[in-house]
Amino acid sequence: MFFNFLIVIIGLIAFEVISSVDNAIVNANVLKTMPERFRQIFLFWGLLFAVFLVRGVLPFLIVQFANPDLSVTEVINAAFSNDELVAQSLETSKPLLLLGGGVYLFFVFLGWIFLEQKSYAFSLEGFIHRQSIWFYAFASIFLTAVIYFSVRTNPLLALAASIGVTAFFITDGFKRNAEEKEKELLGGKLSAWSKILYLEAIDASFSIDGVIGAFAFTMSVPLIIIGNGIGAFVVREMTVKGIKVITKFVYLKNGAMYTIGFLGAIMILESFGREYPFWLAPLNTFLLLAVFFYLSHRELKKQHS
């Protein structure tokens, strides 16, 4: 049992780190424009906010949203107790949470592979990116298929899928706006406090991917908080000390997105009754991280040869 928990936590840490690479790069670039005192304020208080308020509270809110018949207090108690009635309610709502989260993650992957500028690890990525005009058609057909099978299984699943898509477009819009805002943050127009507040807002939007993806690893909120919390700490350290090294590995973002897509697919299939071993999500994360780390290292050697 302890070994199972350890594998899940390590997988969560790895997933949180690679899915936060973009966030770490934005943070590092903006921090360079801020006085040392404000950098330390962001790194200390920002870490507390990222771990305890965002990654600590968000999993409970997601579970409570999927279980409107339970109060927040009951959800918190359920995470640390063995109340059978509450556990049964959580188990009943599991497909709703998995489908909403899975659709959200898969749309994140589709948005990246079709629309986002990237370094191409494979020629197929370039081909799909050139067909970006088809993103909305493909995404709409995919959503229609998911809702069709959802209605046949449980109409509430269709609502969960639509909520997942809604969450995607809200956060995707915020992320795209953040890319534009980064130019202002790098300039001298905004005060240091304004930059800190905006960085926290950006961090919160990026953390949603990690928290939702964590449910593909486990339904245990305490494990999610531990794994994502440690991962957030690693990301902050990476922001300060290792960002120059990380940015040299050009395909790590690709690995993160393929991981997100795979986890989204797992969650969607599980919501319709498919079962997978606990180690599948961590193993997928480790393998994809290793593959794209190797591809990045090979590309780096080519550039220096």
C-alpha positions as CSV (number, residue, x, y, z in Angstrom):
1,M,0.0,0.0,0.0
2,F,2.8,2.4,0.9
3,F,4.6,1.6,-2.4
4,N,1.4,2.3,-4.3
5,F,1.0,5.7,-2.6
6,L,4.7,6.5,-3.2
7,I,4.4,5.7,-7.0
8,V,1.3,7.9,-7.2
9,I,2.9,10.8,-5.3
10,I,6.1,10.7,-7.4
11,G,3.9,10.6,-10.6
12,L,1.9,13.6,-9.4
13,I,5.1,15.6,-8.7
14,A,6.5,14.8,-12.1
15,F,3.2,15.8,-13.8
16,E,2.9,19.0,-11.8
17,V,6.5,20.0,-12.7
18,I,6.3,19.3,-16.5
19,S,2.8,20.8,-16.8
20,S,4.1,24.0,-15.1
21,V,7.1,24.6,-17.4
22,D,5.4,27.5,-19.2
23,N,4.3,29.0,-15.9
24,A,7.9,28.8,-14.6
25,I,9.2,30.6,-17.7
26,V,6.7,33.4,-17.4
27,N,7.5,33.8,-13.7
28,A,11.3,33.8,-14.3
29,N,11.1,36.4,-17.0
30,V,8.9,38.8,-15.0
31,L,10.9,38.3,-11.8
32,K,14.0,39.7,-13.6
33,T,12.2,43.0,-13.9
34,M,11.4,43.3,-10.2
35,P,13.5,44.5,-7.2
36,E,15.0,41.8,-5.1
37,R,12.7,42.5,-2.1
38,F,9.6,41.9,-4.3
39,R,11.1,38.8,-5.8
40,Q,11.5,37.3,-2.3
41,I,7.9,38.4,-1.4
42,F,6.6,36.6,-4.5
43,L,8.7,33.4,-3.9
44,F,7.7,33.1,-0.3
45,W,4.1,34.3,0.0
46,G,3.5,33.2,-3.6
47,L,4.5,29.7,-2.7
48,L,2.1,29.6,0.3
49,F,-0.7,30.9,-2.0
50,A,0.1,28.3,-4.7
51,V,0.4,25.3,-2.3
52,F,-2.2,26.0,0.4
53,L,-4.8,28.2,-1.3
54,V,-4.8,26.9,-4.9
55,R,-3.5,23.4,-4.8
56,G,-4.8,22.8,-1.3
57,V,-8.3,24.1,-1.7
58,L,-9.1,23.5,-5.4
59,P,-9.2,19.6,-5.2
60,F,-11.8,19.9,-2.4
61,L,-13.9,22.4,-4.4
62,I,-13.8,20.2,-7.5
63,V,-15.0,17.2,-5.4
64,Q,-17.7,19.3,-3.7
65,F,-18.8,20.6,-7.1
66,A,-19.3,17.0,-8.3
67,N,-21.2,16.2,-5.1
68,P,-23.6,19.1,-4.5
69,D,-25.5,17.1,-2.0
70,L,-22.5,17.1,0.3
71,S,-21.3,20.2,2.2
72,V,-17.7,21.4,2.0
73,T,-17.3,20.2,5.6
74,E,-18.5,16.7,4.7
75,V,-16.2,16.6,1.7
76,I,-13.2,17.5,3.8
77,N,-14.2,15.0,6.5
78,A,-14.6,12.3,3.8
79,A,-11.0,12.8,2.7
80,F,-9.7,12.0,6.1
81,S,-12.3,9.5,7.4
82,N,-14.0,6.2,6.4
83,D,-17.6,7.4,6.5
84,E,-19.3,4.8,4.3
85,L,-22.3,7.0,3.3
86,V,-20.1,9.8,2.2
87,A,-17.7,7.4,0.5
88,Q,-20.6,6.0,-1.4
89,S,-21.7,9.4,-2.5
90,L,-18.2,10.2,-3.7
91,E,-18.0,6.9,-5.6
92,T,-21.3,7.7,-7.3
93,S,-20.1,11.1,-8.5
94,K,-16.7,9.7,-9.7
95,P,-17.8,9.3,-13.4
96,L,-19.0,12.9,-13.5
97,L,-15.7,14.2,-12.1
98,L,-13.7,12.0,-14.4
99,L,-15.6,13.0,-17.6
100,G,-15.6,16.7,-16.8
101,G,-11.9,16.7,-16.0
102,G,-11.1,14.3,-18.9
103,V,-12.8,16.5,-21.5
104,Y,-11.1,19.6,-20.1
105,L,-7.7,18.0,-20.3
106,F,-8.3,16.5,-23.8
107,F,-9.4,20.0,-25.1
108,V,-6.2,21.4,-23.6
109,F,-4.2,18.9,-25.7
110,L,-6.2,19.6,-28.8
111,G,-5.8,23.3,-28.4
112,W,-2.0,22.9,-28.1
113,I,-1.6,20.4,-31.0
114,F,-3.8,22.5,-33.4
115,L,-3.3,26.1,-32.4
116,E,-0.2,26.8,-30.4
117,Q,3.2,27.7,-31.8
118,K,5.7,25.0,-30.8
119,S,9.0,23.3,-31.5
120,Y,8.1,20.2,-33.5
121,A,9.4,17.0,-32.0
122,F,7.7,15.0,-34.9
123,S,6.7,16.1,-38.4
124,L,3.1,15.1,-37.7
125,E,2.9,18.0,-35.2
126,G,3.8,20.4,-37.9
127,F,1.2,18.9,-40.2
128,I,-1.6,19.2,-37.6
129,H,-0.6,22.7,-36.7
130,R,-0.9,23.7,-40.4
131,Q,-4.5,22.4,-40.2
132,S,-5.3,24.7,-37.3
133,I,-8.5,25.9,-39.1
134,W,-10.0,22.4,-38.4
135,F,-9.6,22.7,-34.6
136,Y,-13.1,23.9,-33.9
137,A,-14.6,21.4,-36.2
138,F,-12.7,18.5,-34.7
139,A,-13.3,19.6,-31.2
140,S,-17.1,20.0,-31.9
141,I,-17.4,16.6,-33.4
142,F,-15.5,15.1,-30.5
143,L,-17.7,16.8,-28.0
144,T,-20.8,15.8,-29.8
145,A,-19.7,12.1,-29.7
146,V,-18.9,12.4,-26.0
147,I,-22.3,13.9,-25.2
148,Y,-24.1,11.3,-27.4
149,F,-22.6,8.4,-25.4
150,S,-23.1,10.3,-22.2
151,V,-26.8,10.8,-22.7
152,R,-27.2,7.1,-23.4
153,T,-25.4,6.2,-20.2
154,N,-26.4,9.0,-17.7
155,P,-27.7,12.5,-18.7
156,L,-25.7,14.1,-15.9
157,L,-22.5,12.9,-17.7
158,A,-23.4,15.2,-20.6
159,L,-23.6,18.1,-18.2
160,A,-20.2,17.2,-16.8
161,A,-18.7,17.1,-20.3
162,S,-20.2,20.6,-21.1
163,I,-18.8,22.0,-17.9
164,G,-15.4,20.6,-18.8
165,V,-15.5,22.3,-22.1
166,T,-16.7,25.6,-20.5
167,A,-13.8,25.4,-18.0
168,F,-11.4,24.9,-20.9
169,F,-12.5,28.0,-22.9
170,I,-12.5,30.2,-19.7
171,T,-8.9,29.1,-18.7
172,D,-7.6,29.0,-22.3
173,G,-8.8,32.6,-22.8
174,F,-7.1,33.7,-19.6
175,K,-3.8,31.9,-20.6
176,R,-3.8,33.5,-24.1
177,N,-4.5,36.9,-22.5
178,A,-1.6,36.2,-20.1
179,E,0.8,35.8,-23.1
180,E,-0.1,39.3,-24.3
181,K,0.0,40.7,-20.7
182,E,3.5,39.3,-20.3
183,K,4.8,42.0,-22.6
184,E,3.4,44.7,-20.2
185,L,4.8,42.8,-17.2
186,L,8.2,42.8,-18.7
187,G,8.0,46.6,-19.2
188,G,8.1,49.2,-16.5
189,K,4.5,50.4,-16.7
190,L,3.2,48.2,-13.9
191,S,4.2,48.4,-10.2
192,A,5.9,45.5,-8.5
193,W,2.8,44.7,-6.5
194,S,0.7,44.6,-9.7
195,K,3.1,42.2,-11.2
196,I,3.0,40.0,-8.1
197,L,-0.8,39.9,-8.2
198,Y,-0.9,39.1,-11.9
199,L,1.7,36.4,-11.5
200,E,-0.5,34.8,-8.8
201,A,-3.5,34.9,-11.1
202,I,-1.5,33.3,-13.9
203,D,-0.3,30.6,-11.5
204,A,-3.8,29.9,-10.4
205,S,-5.0,29.4,-14.0
206,F,-2.0,27.1,-14.9
207,S,-2.5,25.1,-11.7
208,I,-6.0,24.0,-12.9
209,D,-4.4,21.6,-15.4
210,G,-2.3,20.0,-12.8
211,V,-5.1,19.6,-10.2
212,I,-7.6,18.2,-12.7
213,G,-5.0,15.9,-14.2
214,A,-4.2,14.6,-10.7
215,F,-7.6,12.9,-10.5
216,A,-6.3,10.5,-13.3
217,F,-3.7,9.3,-10.8
218,T,-5.9,9.0,-7.7
219,M,-9.3,10.1,-6.2
220,S,-7.5,10.6,-2.9
221,V,-7.5,14.4,-2.2
222,P,-4.7,14.1,0.5
223,L,-2.4,12.4,-2.0
224,I,-3.3,15.0,-4.7
225,I,-2.5,17.9,-2.2
226,I,0.9,16.2,-1.2
227,G,2.0,15.5,-4.8
228,N,0.9,18.8,-6.3
229,G,2.2,20.7,-3.3
230,I,5.7,19.2,-3.6
231,G,5.5,19.7,-7.4
232,A,4.6,23.4,-6.9
233,F,7.6,23.8,-4.5
234,V,9.9,22.2,-7.2
235,V,8.5,24.6,-9.8
236,R,9.3,27.6,-7.6
237,E,12.9,26.4,-7.1
238,M,13.1,25.8,-10.8
239,T,11.9,29.3,-11.5
240,V,14.8,30.7,-9.4
241,K,17.7,28.4,-10.0
242,G,17.1,26.1,-13.0
243,I,15.0,28.0,-15.6
244,K,18.0,28.6,-18.0
245,V,18.6,24.8,-18.0
246,I,15.0,23.9,-18.4
247,T,14.4,26.2,-21.4
248,K,17.2,24.5,-23.3
249,F,15.1,21.3,-23.4
250,V,12.8,22.4,-26.1
251,Y,10.5,19.4,-26.2
252,L,9.6,19.2,-22.5
253,K,6.4,21.2,-23.3
254,N,5.5,18.6,-25.9
255,G,5.9,15.8,-23.3
256,A,3.7,17.7,-20.9
257,M,0.9,18.1,-23.5
258,Y,1.0,14.5,-24.6
259,T,0.8,13.5,-21.0
260,I,-2.2,15.8,-20.5
261,G,-3.9,14.3,-23.6
262,F,-3.2,10.7,-22.5
263,L,-4.6,11.4,-18.9
264,G,-7.6,13.1,-20.4
265,A,-8.3,10.1,-22.6
266,I,-7.9,7.7,-19.6
267,M,-10.3,9.8,-17.5
268,I,-12.9,9.9,-20.3
269,L,-12.8,6.1,-20.7
270,E,-12.9,5.5,-17.0
271,S,-16.0,7.6,-16.7
272,F,-17.8,5.2,-19.0
273,G,-16.8,2.2,-16.9
274,R,-13.3,1.2,-18.2
275,E,-10.9,0.3,-15.4
276,Y,-7.1,0.7,-15.4
277,P,-4.4,-0.2,-12.9
278,F,-3.2,2.6,-10.5
279,W,0.2,2.6,-12.1
280,L,-0.9,3.4,-15.6
281,A,-1.0,7.2,-15.1
282,P,2.4,7.5,-13.3
283,L,4.0,5.1,-15.8
284,N,2.7,7.1,-18.7
285,T,4.0,10.3,-17.2
286,F,7.5,8.9,-16.5
287,L,7.8,7.3,-20.0
288,L,6.7,10.5,-21.9
289,L,9.0,12.6,-19.7
290,A,11.9,10.3,-20.5
291,V,11.2,10.2,-24.2
292,F,10.9,14.0,-24.6
293,F,13.8,14.6,-22.3
294,Y,15.9,12.3,-24.6
295,L,14.6,14.1,-27.7
296,S,15.4,17.5,-26.2
297,H,18.9,16.3,-25.2
298,R,19.5,15.0,-28.7
299,E,18.4,18.3,-30.2
300,L,20.7,20.1,-27.8
301,K,23.7,18.0,-28.9
302,K,22.9,18.8,-32.5
303,Q,23.0,22.5,-31.8
304,H,26.4,22.3,-30.1
305,S,28.0,19.9,-32.7
